[in-house]
Every structure is written in C-alpha cells, then in structure tokens.
C-alpha cells in the first residue's frame, strides 16, 4: 500500500511535470519540429521523394499490383524518414555518439529520440501491412497453382480413361 506522504509527493511532481505552461513556452516547444524540418512529410522534399521511389521499387520488386506498390512506398517513406531523423540528430549532436555528452547535446539527443521512436513505430506498422499484403498475394498465387494442377490432373485422368 502506498503511503499518504508518497501519494502527495507524486501529485506534487505531476503538477510540475506537465511541460511548458506559459504561452511563450508552448509556442517554443511547438516550433521544435519545424526548426529541424522533421515535421514535414518526406515526400515534400524532392531529393527525399526520389529516394523513396527508388527504395520502393527495390522493396516491391517486379510487380504490377498497385496495392503492393502503395505499401512498398509507405515502407520506403518510413525508412527514409528514419534515416533523415538520424542524420539530423547526428548533425546537431555529433559528440553524443562518441560518449562526449554535455547538457546541450543531451537535451538534443532526448528531443530527437522522440522523433525517432515515432518514426520507427510508423515503420514497423507499415512494414507489417506490406508483409500482410505480400503474403496474401503469395497465398492467392499458390491457390491458383493448386487449382491448375488439380484441373490438369482431372483432364489427364479423363484422357487416360477414354483411351482405355
């Protein structure tokens, strides 16, 4: 059972830990993503959009299926976004990777971690969806092949029966 003293301390800490409370502080926090350019969709940057299209072609492979291509584009977009966030983080706090971390580098690392977590979550989600669509296509292809094989066997057996 939690003591009354601990409950009061938790409540006091919670009141102090709700992020910026002034309008100036909230406005500053809202601009963080814009400052690094991470709030913009990947496809708005022509160079990144080209990377997405090339990577999506590799991911999807030679297919005419529009659904699979769309899912491959989503996977490629999430992958390029992850790469963009990691590059931005390394540019802002290059010493953090080597273990030399001061207060500013630590704050930057923490800020970028949130962007990276969100992008990685999106990547996992779109990758699962891509895999689901791809497996459905494989299952449909196998079903077609099985039907063809069964039809061929039935026709062959009828031919053999008629020859006798």
Backbone as a ProteinNet text record, in pm:
[ID]
protein_1_A
[PRIMARY]
XXXXXXXXXXXXXXXXXXXXXXXXXXXXXXXXXXXXXXXXXXXXXXXXXXXXXXXXXXXXXXXXXXXXXXXXXXXXXXXXXXXXXXXXXXXXXXXXXXXXXXXXXXXXXXXXXXXXXXXXXXXXXXXXXXXXXXXXXXXXXXXXXXXXXXXXXXXXXXXXXXXX
[TERTIARY]
84.1	0	89	55.3	133.8	97.9	201	176.8	118.6	53.3	-6.5	101.8	215.4	326.6	374.8	386	431.5	328.5	201.9	95.7	102.6	121.4	130.3	253.6	364.6	486.3	466	401.7	374.2	285.1	184.1	93.5	167.2	252.6	329.6	422.7	488.8	576.4	497.6	380.8	298.4	256.5	227.3	188.6	303.2	425.3	541.6	586.6	539.5	591	494.1	427.6	328.8	373.3	500.7	550.6	537.7	561.7	556.3	415.2	408.3	276.2	245.5	348	322.1	298.7	231.8	205.6	336.8	433.6	563	635.1	632.3	696.6	631.7	499.8	428.2	457.3	462.3	493	634.1	727	864.9	871.7	803.9	803.6	737.9	636.1	565.6	653.9	751.4	838.8	957.6	979	1096.8	1104.8	995.2	997.1	1020.9	968.8	989.3	1134.5	1198.2	1336.2	1426.6	1401.6	1483.8	1429.1	1309.8	1249	1189.8	1170.7	1124.2	973	903.6	757.8	703.8	788.1	744.3	741.6	641.6	640.2	760.8	808.4	926	903.2	784.6	757.3	755.7	763	766.8	906.3	1007.4	1144.4	1172.6	1200.2	1219.5	1332.3	1441	1552.3	1511	1440.5	1394.1	1286	1200.6	1094.6	1154.5	1263.7	1331.5	1388.3	1445.6	1496.3	1383.5	1267	1151.9	1109.4	1100.4	1055.9	1154.6	1284.2	1384.8	1381.2	1372.4	1368.7	1240.8	1129.1	1002.1	1009.3	1077.1	1094.6	1173.7	1274.1	1353.8	1271.1	1195.1	1114.8	1005.2	932.6	819.6	865.8	979.2	1025.3	942.6	960.1	885.4	740.7	652.5	510.9	424.3	304.9	207.9	97.2	103.9	-1.1	7.1	-97.2	-99	-98.7	-166.1	-170.5	-32.1	38	172.9	267.5	254.9	338.4	310.8	183.1	147.6	205.2	197.3	253.9	406.5	469.4	614.7	656.2	577.2	605.8	595.6	495.2	480.5	599.9	646	763.3	886.6	906.2	1022.5	1018.3	900.5	886.2	922.6	876.7	909.5	1058.7	1119.7	1264	1344.7	1308.2	1379.2	1359.3	1241.5	1214.8	1304.2	1317.8	1407.4	1551.2	1594.3	1730.1	1748	1646.1	1651	1662.1	1586	1589.4	1725.8	1781	1911.8	2022.7	2013.6	2113.6	2101.9	1979.3	1958.9	2010.4	1984.5	2032.8	2185.5	2249	2394.7	2454.5	2384.2	2433.9	2424.9	2320.7	2301.7	2388.6	2398.7	2474.9	2574.1	2678.4	2770.5	2853.1	2880.4	2963	2887.8	2755	2676.4	2703.4	2730	2756.2	2888.6	2984.3	3114.3	3121	3012.6	3010.1	3041.3	3084.1	3112.4	2983.8	2912.2	2780.8	2779.7	2751.9	2728.6	2578.3	2537.2	2394	2316.8	2372.6	2302.8	2289.4	2396.1	2392	2292.1	2287.3	2192.3	2048.4	2019.6	1884.4	1845.8	1941.1	1913.8	1888.3	1968.1	1952.3	1814.6	1770	1638.7	1528.6	1542.1	1440.3	1431.8	1546.5	1546.7	1498.6	1517.4	1472.6	1321.6	1248.1	1102.9	1065.8	1131.6	1105	1137.3	1250.5	1293.8	1198.3	1152.8	1058.4	930.4	880.1	756.6	776.2	887.6	915.5	935.6	1002.1	1025	894.3	806.1	674.9	596.8	601.9	534	595	728.2	796.8	751.4	745.9	702.5	559	472.6	332.5	318.6	383.6	369.4	439.9	547.1	614.8	526.5	457.2	363.4	253.7	202.3	96.7	148.3	269.7	330.6	343.7	394.4	410.7	277.2	173.9	40.7	-8.6	3.8	-40.8	41.2	172.5	259.6	225.2	199.5	163.1	27.7	-65.9	-194.8	-174.9	-87.9	-61.1	1	93.4	157.8	55.6	-33	-136	-230.3	-266.9	-354.5	-284.9	-156.8	-82.2	-72.6	-47.7	-41.8	-176.9	-284.1	-418.1	-445.5	-402.5	-421.4	-342.7	-218.2	-135.7	-195.2	-247.5	-308.5	-430.7	-513.6	-632.3	-590.9	-487.8	-441	-391.4	-318.5	-266.3	-380.5	-478.7	-593	-671.8	-688.7	-760.3	-681.7	-550.1	-465.7	-473.9	-469.5	-476.8	-611.3	-719.9	-852.7	-862.6	-810.1	-814	-729.5	-613.9	-526.1	-590.4	-654	-716.5	-834.9	-907.5	-1017.5	-961.4	-851.2	-789.7	-745.1	-681.9	-637.7	-755.1	-863.2	-982.1	-1045.8	-1046.5	-1108.4	-1022.3	-890.6	-800.6	-822.3	-870.2	-885.2	-1006.5
-117.8	0	124.7	220.2	342.5	437.2	498.4	587.7	720.2	789.4	919.2	1018.2	1011.3	1101.7	1080.6	956	925.3	971.6	951.6	996.6	1147.1	1221.1	1366.7	1409.7	1342.4	1374.7	1347.8	1235.9	1204.6	1309.4	1353.3	1457	1588.6	1624.3	1748.3	1741	1628	1609.9	1614.2	1554.3	1552.9	1694.1	1777.5	1915.4	1991.6	1958.2	2027.9	1968.5	1854.8	1782.6	1778.5	1884.1	1882.3	1961	1984	2056.4	2206.2	2281.4	2426.6	2474.4	2570.9	2619.3	2758.2	2836.1	2969.4	2959.1	3057.9	3055.3	3066.8	3140.8	3152.5	3016.9	2945.7	2815	2712.5	2714.7	2622	2651.5	2781	2818.6	2772.8	2787.8	2744.9	2593.2	2518.9	2372.4	2328.3	2400.7	2364.6	2385	2476.1	2504	2408.7	2324.2	2237.3	2150.9	2089.4	2002.5	2082.7	2203	2285.6	2330.5	2354.2	2400.3	2297.8	2172.7	2067.5	2019.2	2063.3	2021	1881.6	1829.6	1691.7	1679.1	1791.1	1782.1	1772.4	1803.9	1798.6	1654.3	1619.6	1485.4	1465.8	1345.5	1313.1	1349.5	1327.7	1346.9	1493.9	1588.1	1729.7	1772.7	1696.5	1725.1	1643.3	1709.1	1634.2	1531	1561.7	1465.9	1342.8	1364.6	1251.8	1173.2	1244.5	1176.4	1082.9	1125.8	1040.1	914.9	932.9	817.4	720.3	775.1	691	608	670.5	599.4	487.9	518.1	416.1	300.7	332.6	229	146.2	210.5	138.4	38.1	75.3	-18.1	-140.7	-121.8	-235	-322.1	-257.2	-330.6	-412	-349.5	-417.2	-521.5	-496.2	-588.9	-575	-667.3	-658.6	-704.7	-609.8	-642.7	-536.7	-577.8	-484.4	-453.9	-514.9	-498.3	-359.7	-280.2	-142.6	-138.4	-232.2	-233.8	-260.8	-355.5	-387.7	-269.9	-204.2	-87.4	24.9	47.2	152	120.4	-5	-45.9	-32.7	-63.2	-50	96.5	184.7	328.4	372.8	323.8	359.6	310.2	189.2	134.6	218.1	249.1	327.8	467.7	526.2	659.4	657.4	556.5	544.9	521.9	441.5	414.9	541.9	616.9	740.8	843	846	936.4	901.5	774.6	731.5	776.6	756.1	796.3	947.6	1024	1170.2	1214.8	1153.1	1188.8	1156.4	1041.9	1003.1	1095.4	1136.9	1231.5	1366.9	1413	1541.7	1534.4	1424.4	1407.2	1409.5	1339.8	1335.5	1472.2	1550.5	1683.6	1779.2	1765.8	1855.4	1814.5	1685	1635.8	1528.6	1568.2	1466.9	1398.4	1465.1	1406.8	1306.9	1307.5	1217.4	1071.7	1043.5	905.2	855.3	945.6	906.5	902.5	939.1	934.7	1068.7	1169.3	1302.3	1383.3	1381.4	1443.1	1555.8	1677.2	1787.2	1808.3	1908.5	1929.6	1957.3	2039.4	2072.9	1951.3	1874.8	1754.2	1654.6	1645.6	1553.5	1595.1	1723.8	1774.1	1747.6	1769.4	1744.7	1596.7	1513.4	1367.9	1323	1376.6	1341.1	1385.9	1506.5	1557.4	1469.6	1432	1350.7	1208.4	1163	1027.3	1013.4	1117.7	1114.3	1104.6	1183.7	1176.9	1038.6	986	855.4	744.2	751	649.7	650.9	769.7	781.2	728.3	764.5	719	567.1	513	368.3	292.7	348.5	286.7	284.3	394.9	401.3	299.8	289.8	195.2	52.4	14.7	-121.5	-146.4	-47.6	-62.6	-83.3	1.7	-10.2	-135	-177.1	-299.8	-421.9	-424.1	-534.8	-538.9	-423.1	-416.8	-463.3	-422.7	-467.7	-619.6	-674.5	-820.6	-892.6	-835.5	-897.4	-902.8	-792.2	-787.3	-883.7	-885.6	-975	-1121.9	-1157.9	-1296	-1333.7	-1239.4	-1266.2	-1293.6	-1217.1	-1238.9	-1376	-1414.2	-1545.4	-1656.5	-1639.4	-1740.5	-1753.2	-1640	-1643.2	-1712.5	-1684.3	-1747.6	-1898.4	-1939.4	-2082.9	-2149.5	-2080.7	-2135.7	-2153	-2056.1	-2066.9	-2185.6	-2199	-2309.4	-2444	-2452.1	-2576.4	-2609.3	-2508.3	-2530.9	-2577.3	-2513.3	-2551.5	-2695.6	-2730.9	-2867.5	-2967.6	-2938.2	-3028.7	-3040.9	-2930	-2932.2	-3014.6	-2993.6	-3070.4	-3219.9	-3256	-3396.9	-3457.2	-3382.6	-3432.4	-3453.7	-3357.3	-3370	-3488.9	-3505.5	-3615.9	-3750.7	-3757.4	-3883.7	-3914.4	-3810.7	-3834.1	-3882	-3826.2	-3868.4	-4013.8	-4047.1	-4184.9	-4280.3	-4241	-4326.4	-4344.5	-4238.7	-4250.7	-4334	-4336.3	-4417.6	-4568	-4604.3	-4746.5	-4801.8
0	0	0	-83.8	-95.3	18.4	76.6	189.9	142.1	234.7	204.5	164	230.3	200.5	55.9	13.8	-122.4	-226.1	-196.7	-287.9	-306.1	-196	-204.6	-283.8	-264	-338.9	-487.8	-521.4	-662.5	-726	-652.5	-706.2	-726.4	-630.1	-643.4	-764.3	-783.3	-900	-1029.7	-1030.3	-1151.8	-1190.7	-1090.5	-1120.9	-1185.4	-1147.1	-1201.4	-1334.6	-1374.7	-1491.5	-1608.4	-1633.8	-1742.6	-1864.8	-1877	-1993.1	-1974.4	-2080.6	-2070	-2034.5	-1945.2	-1901.9	-1957.6	-1991.6	-2045.5	-2195.2	-2248.6	-2393.5	-2470.6	-2417.9	-2484.6	-2485.4	-2373.6	-2365	-2455.7	-2462.8	-2550.9	-2697.6	-2730.8	-2869.6	-2906.8	-2813.5	-2839.1	-2859.8	-2775.2	-2787.1	-2917.5	-2961	-3084	-3206.9	-3196.2	-3311	-3320.4	-3222.2	-3222.6	-3348.5	-3385	-3502.6	-3629.8	-3636.6	-3755.5	-3767	-3652.8	-3652.5	-3720.3	-3697.2	-3756.2	-3890	-3927.5	-4052.5	-4046.6	-3926.6	-3913	-3914.3	-3908.6	-3911.3	-4053.6	-4151.1	-4290.9	-4340.1	-4419.6	-4478	-4571	-4578	-4658.1	-4804.6	-4853.3	-4996	-5038.1	-4942.7	-4980.6	-5025	-4990.3	-5032	-5158.3	-5271.6	-5396.9	-5390.6	-5322.5	-5315	-5234.5	-5124	-5042.9	-5115.3	-5188.8	-5263.9	-5368.7	-5430.4	-5528.7	-5461.7	-5341.5	-5266.4	-5233.6	-5196.5	-5162.3	-5281.6	-5397.7	-5518.3	-5554.9	-5548.4	-5580.4	-5480.4	-5352.4	-5249.6	-5258.7	-5290	-5303.8	-5418.4	-5526.3	-5638.1	-5597.6	-5514.6	-5466.9	-5372.6	-5284.7	-5186.5	-5254.6	-5347.4	-5412.2	-5512.6	-5575.5	-5678	-5803.6	-5897.2	-6023.2	-6003.2	-5984.3	-5965	-6031.4	-6071.9	-6127.7	-6028.1	-5910.7	-5810.9	-5747	-5764.5	-5714	-5560.8	-5498	-5351.3	-5294.8	-5351.1	-5303.4	-5326.8	-5441.7	-5470	-5370	-5338.2	-5241.3	-5103.7	-5064.7	-4934.4	-4935.8	-5048.3	-5059.2	-5049.3	-5107.5	-5096.5	-4950.9	-4879.1	-4737.9	-4655.9	-4684.2	-4613.3	-4646.1	-4773.3	-4814.6	-4753	-4749.5	-4690.8	-4542.3	-4470.6	-4328.5	-4309.2	-4395.7	-4385.2	-4411.7	-4513.2	-4545.4	-4432.9	-4374.6	-4262.6	-4143.5	-4113.8	-4005.6	-4033.4	-4155.9	-4194.2	-4179.4	-4220.7	-4211.8	-4066	-3978.3	-3836	-3777	-3811	-3756.5	-3805.8	-3931.4	-3983.2	-3914.9	-3894.3	-3826.5	-3682.9	-3616.4	-3479.3	-3476.6	-3568.4	-3571.7	-3606	-3686.7	-3721.8	-3602.8	-3522.3	-3408.5	-3290.4	-3265.5	-3150.7	-3195	-3271.6	-3323.8	-3215.9	-3104	-2998.8	-2913.5	-2920.8	-2836.3	-2870.4	-2998	-3037.6	-2981.2	-2961.4	-2909.6	-2758.3	-2690.5	-2544.5	-2479.9	-2557.8	-2503	-2502.3	-2391.4	-2387.3	-2285.7	-2333.7	-2241.7	-2228.9	-2154.8	-2130.9	-2259.1	-2346.2	-2470.6	-2561.1	-2571.4	-2655.1	-2598.5	-2467.6	-2404.5	-2432.7	-2422.3	-2449.8	-2595.5	-2685.9	-2827.8	-2851.4	-2787	-2803.3	-2755.8	-2643.3	-2589.4	-2684.5	-2740.6	-2833.1	-2958.2	-3012.3	-3133.5	-3107	-2986.1	-2952.8	-2972.2	-2937.4	-2954.4	-3102.5	-3186.9	-3330.5	-3384.8	-3340.3	-3390	-3345.4	-3221.7	-3172.4	-3253.3	-3280.7	-3358.7	-3500.6	-3562.6	-3699.6	-3703.5	-3602.9	-3600.6	-3580.3	-3498.3	-3477.6	-3609.3	-3681.2	-3811.2	-3907.5	-3907.2	-3994.7	-3967.1	-3840.2	-3804.9	-3851.2	-3834	-3872.7	-4023.1	-4103.2	-4248.9	-4300.9	-4233.7	-4275	-4250.9	-4138	-4111.3	-4216.3	-4252.6	-4353.7	-4490.1	-4525.6	-4650.7	-4650.9	-4541.7	-4532.4	-4542.4	-4480.8	-4487.6	-4632.2	-4704.4	-4843.9	-4929.3	-4906.5	-4984.5	-4959.6	-4833.8	-4802.3	-4861.7	-4864.6	-4929.5	-5078.5	-5142.3	-5284.4	-5307.5	-5221.9	-5234.9	-5216	-5117	-5091.3	-5211.4	-5271.3	-5388.7	-5505.4	-5523.6	-5632.3	-5611.4	-5488	-5458	-5481.1	-5444.8	-5466.3	-5614.8	-5696.5	-5841.6	-5897.9	-5851.4	-5899.4	-5859.9	-5738.2	-5691.3	-5775.2	-5804.9	-5888.5	-6026.8	-6081.7	-6214.6	-6214.4	-6112.6	-6102.6	-6091.7	-6009.4	-5992.7	-6122.4	-6193.3	-6321.4	-6423.4	-6428.9	-6521.9	-6491.6	-6365.3	-6326.7	-6365.8	-6346.6	-6381.9	-6533	-6610.3	-6755.8	-6803	-6744.1	-6782.4	-6748.5	-6633	-6597.7	-6689.5	-6734	-6827.4	-6961.4	-7004.6	-7130.2	-7120.1	-7007.7	-6988.1	-6983.9	-6920.1	-6910.7	-7048.5	-7129.5	-7261.9	-7356.7	-7334.1	-7418.7	-7392.1	-7279	-7246.3	-7306.9
[MASK]
++++++++++++++++++++++++++++++++++++++++++++++++++++++++++++++++++++++++++++++++++++++++++++++++++++++++++++++++++++++++++++++++++++++++++++++++++++++++++++++++++++

